[in-house]
Amino acid sequence: MRAHRIAGLIAPSAAIEGHDNLTFFGPRRAVALHRTPVLHSTVPAAMVSRGAPDPGLLARIVRGTAPGAPDSLF
């Protein structure tokens, strides 16, 4: 991806079926959602989570797939 200068990508969420993750590569600076970015390195963003999830949360939200199945993460 670096050789092709890809700035980011959208990929399906492994944890939440029907949702996508947006990943940016390279340095970025967050600006408030209501502001208009004036530089290519700024991205409208909001903090939605900080720190580690509560114990056991991941087991409740990860899509259920049998270990070893073609779409299994494990």
N, CA, C and O atoms as a GROMACS GRO file, in nm:
protein
  296
    1MET      N    1   0.081  -0.118   0.000
    1MET     CA    2   0.000   0.000   0.000
    1MET      C    3   0.087   0.126   0.000
    1MET      O    4   0.052   0.227  -0.062
    2ARG      N    5   0.199   0.120   0.070
    2ARG     CA    6   0.287   0.237   0.069
    2ARG      C    7   0.336   0.269  -0.071
    2ARG      O    8   0.344   0.386  -0.110
    3ALA      N    9   0.370   0.166  -0.147
    3ALA     CA   10   0.420   0.187  -0.283
    3ALA      C   11   0.316   0.254  -0.371
    3ALA      O   12   0.350   0.326  -0.465
    4HIS      N   13   0.188   0.231  -0.342
    4HIS     CA   14   0.080   0.289  -0.420
    4HIS      C   15   0.027   0.419  -0.357
    4HIS      O   16  -0.069   0.478  -0.407
    5ARG      N   17   0.089   0.462  -0.248
    5ARG     CA   18   0.054   0.588  -0.179
    5ARG      C   19  -0.094   0.592  -0.138
    5ARG      O   20  -0.160   0.694  -0.154
    6ILE      N   21  -0.143   0.481  -0.087
    6ILE     CA   22  -0.282   0.475  -0.041
    6ILE      C   23  -0.293   0.550   0.091
    6ILE      O   24  -0.218   0.522   0.185
    7ALA      N   25  -0.385   0.644   0.098
    7ALA     CA   26  -0.401   0.729   0.217
    7ALA      C   27  -0.487   0.664   0.325
    7ALA      O   28  -0.481   0.704   0.441
    8GLY      N   29  -0.566   0.565   0.288
    8GLY     CA   30  -0.652   0.499   0.385
    8GLY      C   31  -0.738   0.396   0.316
    8GLY      O   32  -0.732   0.379   0.194
    9LEU      N   33  -0.819   0.328   0.396
    9LEU     CA   34  -0.908   0.228   0.339
    9LEU      C   35  -1.028   0.206   0.427
    9LEU      O   36  -1.028   0.239   0.546
   10ILE      N   37  -1.132   0.149   0.367
   10ILE     CA   38  -1.252   0.110   0.439
   10ILE      C   39  -1.256  -0.042   0.437
   10ILE      O   40  -1.242  -0.104   0.331
   11ALA      N   41  -1.277  -0.102   0.554
   11ALA     CA   42  -1.280  -0.248   0.564
   11ALA      C   43  -1.398  -0.289   0.651
   11ALA      O   44  -1.438  -0.215   0.741
   12PRO      N   45  -1.455  -0.406   0.626
   12PRO     CA   46  -1.566  -0.453   0.710
   12PRO      C   47  -1.522  -0.471   0.854
   12PRO      O   48  -1.409  -0.514   0.880
   13SER      N   49  -1.609  -0.439   0.946
   13SER     CA   50  -1.580  -0.458   1.088
   13SER      C   51  -1.583  -0.607   1.122
   13SER      O   52  -1.677  -0.677   1.087
   14ALA      N   53  -1.480  -0.654   1.190
   14ALA     CA   54  -1.477  -0.793   1.234
   14ALA      C   55  -1.567  -0.813   1.356
   14ALA      O   56  -1.614  -0.924   1.381
   15ALA      N   57  -1.591  -0.707   1.431
   15ALA     CA   58  -1.667  -0.718   1.555
   15ALA      C   59  -1.816  -0.692   1.537
   15ALA      O   60  -1.898  -0.754   1.605
   16ILE      N   61  -1.851  -0.601   1.446
   16ILE     CA   62  -1.992  -0.563   1.435
   16ILE      C   63  -2.038  -0.583   1.291
   16ILE      O   64  -2.005  -0.504   1.202
   17GLU      N   65  -2.113  -0.687   1.270
   17GLU     CA   66  -2.159  -0.722   1.135
   17GLU      C   67  -2.240  -0.608   1.074
   17GLU      O   68  -2.324  -0.548   1.141
   18GLY      N   69  -2.214  -0.580   0.947
   18GLY     CA   70  -2.286  -0.476   0.877
   18GLY      C   71  -2.227  -0.336   0.894
   18GLY      O   72  -2.282  -0.239   0.842
   19HIS      N   73  -2.116  -0.325   0.965
   19HIS     CA   74  -2.050  -0.196   0.986
   19HIS      C   75  -1.910  -0.199   0.924
   19HIS      O   76  -1.854  -0.306   0.900
   20ASP      N   77  -1.856  -0.083   0.900
   20ASP     CA   78  -1.723  -0.071   0.841
   20ASP      C   79  -1.629   0.008   0.932
   20ASP      O   80  -1.674   0.086   1.016
   21ASN      N   81  -1.500  -0.014   0.914
   21ASN     CA   82  -1.396   0.063   0.981
   21ASN      C   83  -1.325   0.148   0.877
   21ASN      O   84  -1.298   0.102   0.766
   22LEU      N   85  -1.295   0.270   0.913
   22LEU     CA   86  -1.220   0.361   0.827
   22LEU      C   87  -1.082   0.378   0.889
   22LEU      O   88  -1.071   0.420   1.004
   23THR      N   89  -0.977   0.346   0.814
   23THR     CA   90  -0.840   0.354   0.864
   23THR      C   91  -0.761   0.449   0.776
   23THR      O   92  -0.758   0.435   0.654
   24PHE      N   93  -0.696   0.547   0.840
   24PHE     CA   94  -0.609   0.641   0.770
   24PHE      C   95  -0.464   0.604   0.796
   24PHE      O   96  -0.430   0.562   0.907
   25PHE      N   97  -0.379   0.619   0.696
   25PHE     CA   98  -0.236   0.596   0.712
   25PHE      C   99  -0.166   0.730   0.711
   25PHE      O  100  -0.205   0.821   0.639
   26GLY      N  101  -0.062   0.741   0.791
   26GLY     CA  102   0.013   0.865   0.797
   26GLY      C  103  -0.040   0.956   0.905
   26GLY      O  104  -0.144   0.930   0.965
   27PRO      N  105   0.032   1.065   0.929
   27PRO     CA  106  -0.008   1.156   1.037
   27PRO      C  107  -0.138   1.228   1.005
   27PRO      O  108  -0.161   1.268   0.891
   28ARG      N  109  -0.221   1.244   1.104
   28ARG     CA  110  -0.347   1.316   1.092
   28ARG      C  111  -0.367   1.400   1.217
   28ARG      O  112  -0.310   1.371   1.323
   29ARG      N  113  -0.447   1.503   1.205
   29ARG     CA  114  -0.480   1.586   1.320
   29ARG      C  115  -0.632   1.598   1.325
   29ARG      O  116  -0.695   1.637   1.228
   30ALA      N  117  -0.690   1.563   1.438
   30ALA     CA  118  -0.835   1.569   1.453
   30ALA      C  119  -0.880   1.713   1.473
   30ALA      O  120  -0.816   1.790   1.545
   31VAL      N  121  -0.990   1.748   1.409
   31VAL     CA  122  -1.056   1.877   1.432
   31VAL      C  123  -1.201   1.847   1.470
   31VAL      O  124  -1.253   1.740   1.438
   32ALA      N  125  -1.265   1.940   1.537
   32ALA     CA  126  -1.403   1.921   1.582
   32ALA      C  127  -1.494   1.890   1.463
   32ALA      O  128  -1.471   1.938   1.352
   33LEU      N  129  -1.596   1.809   1.488
   33LEU     CA  130  -1.685   1.766   1.380
   33LEU      C  131  -1.753   1.882   1.307
   33LEU      O  132  -1.779   1.872   1.188
   34HIS      N  133  -1.781   1.991   1.378
   34HIS     CA  134  -1.853   2.103   1.316
   34HIS      C  135  -1.760   2.197   1.237
   34HIS      O  136  -1.808   2.291   1.174
   35ARG      N  137  -1.629   2.173   1.240
   35ARG     CA  138  -1.535   2.259   1.169
   35ARG      C  139  -1.502   2.200   1.033
   35ARG      O  140  -1.506   2.078   1.013
   36THR      N  141  -1.469   2.286   0.940
   36THR     CA  142  -1.430   2.243   0.806
   36THR      C  143  -1.278   2.226   0.801
   36THR      O  144  -1.204   2.320   0.831
   37PRO      N  145  -1.231   2.107   0.762
   37PRO     CA  146  -1.086   2.088   0.752
   37PRO      C  147  -1.026   2.182   0.647
   37PRO      O  148  -1.082   2.198   0.538
   38VAL      N  149  -0.912   2.243   0.680
   38VAL     CA  150  -0.847   2.331   0.584
   38VAL      C  151  -0.718   2.272   0.530
   38VAL      O  152  -0.660   2.324   0.434
   39LEU      N  153  -0.672   2.163   0.590
   39LEU     CA  154  -0.552   2.093   0.544
   39LEU      C  155  -0.587   1.948   0.516
   39LEU      O  156  -0.680   1.893   0.575
   40HIS      N  157  -0.512   1.886   0.426
   40HIS     CA  158  -0.536   1.744   0.397
   40HIS      C  159  -0.506   1.655   0.516
   40HIS      O  160  -0.557   1.542   0.523
   41SER      N  161  -0.427   1.702   0.609
   41SER     CA  162  -0.391   1.620   0.725
   41SER      C  163  -0.493   1.630   0.837
   41SER      O  164  -0.478   1.562   0.939
   42THR      N  165  -0.597   1.713   0.823
   42THR     CA  166  -0.699   1.725   0.927
   42THR      C  167  -0.821   1.641   0.892
   42THR      O  168  -0.859   1.632   0.775
   43VAL      N  169  -0.880   1.581   0.993
   43VAL     CA  170  -0.994   1.493   0.976
   43VAL      C  171  -1.099   1.529   1.080
   43VAL      O  172  -1.067   1.532   1.199
   44PRO      N  173  -1.224   1.557   1.040
   44PRO     CA  174  -1.328   1.579   1.141
   44PRO      C  175  -1.344   1.454   1.226
   44PRO      O  176  -1.362   1.344   1.172
   45ALA      N  177  -1.338   1.470   1.357
   45ALA     CA  178  -1.341   1.353   1.444
   45ALA      C  179  -1.399   1.389   1.580
   45ALA      O  180  -1.405   1.506   1.618
   46ALA      N  181  -1.440   1.287   1.653
   46ALA     CA  182  -1.487   1.303   1.790
   46ALA      C  183  -1.440   1.182   1.870
   46ALA      O  184  -1.441   1.070   1.819
   47MET      N  185  -1.399   1.203   1.993
   47MET     CA  186  -1.358   1.093   2.080
   47MET      C  187  -1.483   1.020   2.126
   47MET      O  188  -1.572   1.080   2.188
   48VAL      N  189  -1.491   0.892   2.097
   48VAL     CA  190  -1.606   0.813   2.139
   48VAL      C  191  -1.571   0.710   2.245
   48VAL      O  192  -1.660   0.652   2.308
   49SER      N  193  -1.444   0.688   2.265
   49SER     CA  194  -1.401   0.591   2.364
   49SER      C  195  -1.257   0.620   2.406
   49SER      O  196  -1.178   0.671   2.327
   50ARG      N  197  -1.227   0.588   2.528
   50ARG     CA  198  -1.090   0.604   2.577
   50ARG      C  199  -1.062   0.492   2.675
   50ARG      O  200  -1.146   0.458   2.758
   51GLY      N  201  -0.942   0.434   2.665
   51GLY     CA  202  -0.905   0.328   2.756
   51GLY      C  203  -0.946   0.191   2.705
   51GLY      O  204  -0.985   0.175   2.590
   52ALA      N  205  -0.936   0.094   2.791
   52ALA     CA  206  -0.966  -0.045   2.756
   52ALA      C  207  -1.114  -0.076   2.779
   52ALA      O  208  -1.177  -0.014   2.865
   53PRO      N  209  -1.170  -0.170   2.704
   53PRO     CA  210  -1.310  -0.209   2.727
   53PRO      C  211  -1.324  -0.283   2.860
   53PRO      O  212  -1.227  -0.337   2.914
   54ASP      N  213  -1.445  -0.284   2.911
   54ASP     CA  214  -1.472  -0.358   3.034
   54ASP      C  215  -1.444  -0.506   3.011
   54ASP      O  216  -1.460  -0.556   2.900
   55PRO      N  217  -1.402  -0.577   3.116
   55PRO     CA  218  -1.376  -0.721   3.102
   55PRO      C  219  -1.501  -0.793   3.052
   55PRO      O  220  -1.611  -0.771   3.103
   56GLY      N  221  -1.484  -0.878   2.953
   56GLY     CA  222  -1.594  -0.957   2.900
   56GLY      C  223  -1.672  -0.889   2.788
   56GLY      O  224  -1.755  -0.954   2.724
   57LEU      N  225  -1.647  -0.761   2.762
   57LEU     CA  226  -1.722  -0.691   2.658
   57LEU      C  227  -1.696  -0.751   2.520
   57LEU      O  228  -1.791  -0.773   2.444
   58LEU      N  229  -1.572  -0.778   2.488
   58LEU     CA  230  -1.538  -0.830   2.356
   58LEU      C  231  -1.611  -0.960   2.326
   58LEU      O  232  -1.658  -0.981   2.214
   59ALA      N  233  -1.621  -1.046   2.424
   59ALA     CA  234  -1.688  -1.175   2.404
   59ALA      C  235  -1.836  -1.156   2.371
   59ALA      O  236  -1.895  -1.241   2.304
   60ARG      N  237  -1.897  -1.046   2.416
   60ARG     CA  238  -2.039  -1.021   2.390
   60ARG      C  239  -2.066  -0.958   2.254
   60ARG      O  240  -2.177  -0.970   2.203
   61ILE      N  241  -1.965  -0.890   2.194
   61ILE     CA  242  -1.993  -0.819   2.069
   61ILE      C  243  -1.928  -0.880   1.945
   61ILE      O  244  -1.970  -0.848   1.834
   62VAL      N  245  -1.828  -0.965   1.961
   62VAL     CA  246  -1.763  -1.025   1.844
   62VAL      C  247  -1.859  -1.121   1.777
   62VAL      O  248  -1.925  -1.201   1.842
   63ARG      N  249  -1.866  -1.111   1.646
   63ARG     CA  250  -1.951  -1.198   1.566
   63ARG      C  251  -1.917  -1.343   1.596
   63ARG      O  252  -1.800  -1.380   1.597
   64GLY      N  253  -2.017  -1.423   1.619
   64GLY     CA  254  -1.993  -1.564   1.650
   64GLY      C  255  -1.957  -1.644   1.527
   64GLY      O  256  -2.038  -1.657   1.435
   65THR      N  257  -1.838  -1.698   1.524
   65THR     CA  258  -1.793  -1.784   1.416
   65THR      C  259  -1.716  -1.899   1.478
   65THR      O  260  -1.634  -1.879   1.567
   66ALA      N  261  -1.741  -2.017   1.430
   66ALA     CA  262  -1.671  -2.134   1.485
   66ALA      C  263  -1.522  -2.123   1.456
   66ALA      O  264  -1.484  -2.089   1.344
   67PRO      N  265  -1.437  -2.152   1.556
   67PRO     CA  266  -1.291  -2.150   1.531
   67PRO      C  267  -1.256  -2.240   1.414
   67PRO      O  268  -1.302  -2.353   1.404
   68GLY      N  269  -1.172  -2.187   1.324
   68GLY     CA  270  -1.130  -2.262   1.207
   68GLY      C  271  -1.220  -2.247   1.086
   68GLY      O  272  -1.185  -2.293   0.977
   69ALA      N  273  -1.338  -2.182   1.103
   69ALA     CA  274  -1.427  -2.158   0.989
   69ALA      C  275  -1.362  -2.058   0.896
   69ALA      O  276  -1.276  -1.981   0.939
   70PRO      N  277  -1.400  -2.056   0.766
   70PRO     CA  278  -1.334  -1.968   0.669
   70PRO      C  279  -1.332  -1.819   0.709
   70PRO      O  280  -1.235  -1.750   0.678
   71ASP      N  281  -1.436  -1.770   0.777
   71ASP     CA  282  -1.436  -1.629   0.816
   71ASP      C  283  -1.400  -1.607   0.963
   71ASP      O  284  -1.424  -1.499   1.017
   72SER      N  285  -1.343  -1.710   1.027
   72SER     CA  286  -1.304  -1.699   1.167
   72SER      C  287  -1.176  -1.616   1.181
   72SER      O  288  -1.086  -1.624   1.098
   73LEU      N  289  -1.170  -1.538   1.288
   73LEU     CA  290  -1.050  -1.461   1.319
   73LEU      C  291  -0.950  -1.544   1.399
   73LEU      O  292  -0.835  -1.502   1.416
   74PHE      N  293  -0.993  -1.660   1.448
   74PHE     CA  294  -0.908  -1.739   1.537
   74PHE      C  295  -0.886  -1.878   1.483
   74PHE      O  296  -0.817  -1.958   1.545
   0.00000   0.00000   0.00000
